[in-house]
Amino acid sequence: MNEQLSSLDDEELSMHEKQISDKLEVIENKLSRLKSQKAHLLDLHEQIQDLRKQRRLIQHTGSSWDGEEFPWSAKARQLLSTVFSVKEYRPKQLATINALMSGHDVLFLAPTGAGKSLCFQLPALLSDGLTVVISPLISLMEDQVWSLDRLKIKAKLLCSTIDKNDINQIHRELSEKRKPTLKLLYVTPERLSKSKRFMTALQKCYNNGHLDRFAIDEVHCCSQWGHDFRPDYKFLNVLKEMFPKSPLLGVTATATTKVISDVQTMLNIPDSLLFVASFNRPNLYYHVLAKPASKQEQYDLITNLLVSRFRNQSGIIYTYSMKDAVDISTALMSRGLKAGPYHANLDSADRTKIHKLWYNEDLQVVVATVAFGMGINKGNVRFVIHHTLSKSMENFYQESGRAGRDGGPADCILLYNFVDMFRITTMTFSEHTGLKNAYALVKYCITTNECRRKIIAQYFSEVWGAENCNAMCDRCVNTDLVRPQKEIAPYVQQLYRIIEKADMEQMNVTGLKLVDAWMHKGQAHLRLTDPAPLIDRTIAEQIVAYLIVNGYLKESFVFTPYATLSYIKRGSARVSNNTLKFRYGKLFPLVPDADRTNGHTKSSTSKAKKRPVAVQTNGSAVKRRSTRFMSSTDSTEDETDISPPASELSPDDIVIQDDVEVIELDGD
């Protein structure tokens, strides 16, 4: 072979070299696709194994727990009505209560508002001793203790904000041989892990036969696979060792099959019974709304919602940071609205004050970080607005689920902007599955061709469709605005060339700079000689977001002394046969309340309604002027179509071609 090569001239050698390079590139592309397919299939295989384990666990649990033939059943039914003013048990509540009263360790998964707290509060009244409730947030515990006080149930909160005399009294009551008058004691996991004095008192209570059970709220926090892992929850693995005869109840609104398995191992309850209620909340309306770029426009949009759509209604606005919580609440107050900030750096007395004002309807809205809300027992929350993306689909589902707990209709609105994607990923990329979780919520936002509920259901091993939604999401409201798929492979090649130019100049490009260069804005030396694409900038950002979350582009993170930066590089996924189709389009505007009736809307071809949409302020007085509210027909852009990743598919959705090069995903 060497002799053959040596006989070739330079031109022939160059030709052979190019042929070899081309073949190597083809092989590299195939290897990359196969590697991606392998990762997806391994992930799918793991999900199937976890799902089978969960189903076996549910099958083992059986249906014998749903009856009312137990010794405590008559009294439980009486207390349900006379104390809690509830006529009927909600799904899986009775089974959970019966199994727990029978001495079994139990895990109960149910959506926010499904009555998980009743499953340990009612058994506490049925028993003679004490139920210890472990919860991650003071606001959550305060809320439940207030509610129990109104029901004349003796409950106490033990945390750093409690007076020392009260703490001493609680410790004395736990240590006495006679049974405590307390029925429920709420504590943080930090109190268990760091207070030897409290653990000593608890041990005495157990030895005297008065410690009936533990209830662990937000039990997903135990798992490192969970979206909200808390290190102090690790300490809870000593509970079964120290108090083996006291059963454990773990409740949560969000847990995947992997998290369930991890929780069982960590808490040392491998034989626990599992009860799962459906996660569909049919009374919640889900909508993703375009978020304006400027802060003042964002404040105007939120103000408009509060004075018109949610006038005289109670709600929560979730924000990315403590600064956002303060800035937004200040802006709303300057417009004459009753709002208050809530975040971890507030003094505990101020947090409690804000919480009480909101609970008593003296504030219309709390503008909060995730430090507020888990388990909040306020039924008439009519809206939850996410000013920024949540860290994960689980977080979003749980936070938005604080709306409509009374069963009445409520709105869950997420404001989406391309920039927020990088605010979240730079914060979560170092976490276990952090990027995967963040990208899942980005997909939820930029997908406008598929029912929002169907997307949510994929994360809870349930199958929902449009019939489960009942036109209670922006996609199902606009079924007549299905937009065709469009070829974006040429766009991908243009973006690759921009990144290559930046690499040649040893430059890094952020997501925004990449879009700028593509649209012939920003730095001139990064622009292509090709004309700018004839699409709106928001559509260009949507396409780039789609390419990132599906692996055609990838984020590269760089630490600086002041921040973590995200730069865009070529991803491992490859465009097959120069074809990549995507239904892109502007997000749907909010449908006027007058057009939504009992979960359905009037035809989107109806005329647009008049309603207040702009706000002007004059001191503390809020003046509103009516202007045209955008109807569904005002949007003409093509709609998004994102096929789910292979890790979210069933085996029937996967087709591997004969040459084993690509996985085709069945789309709508």
Secondary structure, DSSP 8 states (H G I E B T S, - for coil): -HHHHHTS-HHHHHHHHHHHHHHHHHHHHHHHHHHHHHHHHHHHHHHHHHHHHHHHHHHHH-SGGG-S-STTHHHHHHHHHHTT--SS--TTHHHHHHHHHTT--EEEE--TTS-TTHHHHHHHHHSSSEEEEE-S-HHHHHHHHHHHHHTT--EEEESTTS-HHHHHHHHHHHHSSS--S-SEEEE-HHHHHH-HHHHHHHHHHHHTT-EEEEEEETGGGG-TTSTT--GGGGGGGGHHHH-TTS-EEEEES---HHHHHHHHHHTT-TT-EEEE-----TTEEEEEEE--SSHHHHHHHHHHIIIIITTT-EEEEE-SSHHHHHHHHHHHHHTT--EEEE-TTS-HHHHHHHHHHHHTTSSSEEEE-TTS-TT---TTEEEEEESS--SSHHHHHHHHTTS-TTSS-EEEEEEE-HHHHHHHHHHHTTSTTHHHHHHHHHHHHH--SS-HHHHHHGGGT----HHHHTS-BHHHHTGGG----EE-HHHHHHHHHHHHHHHHTT----HHHHHHHHTT-S-GGG--SS---SS-HHHHHHHHHHHHHTTSEEEEEEE-SS-EEEEEEE-S---BTTB-EE----------GGGEETTEE--TTS---EEEEEEEEETTEEEEEEEE---GGG--S--------GGG--GGGEEE-TTS--EEE---
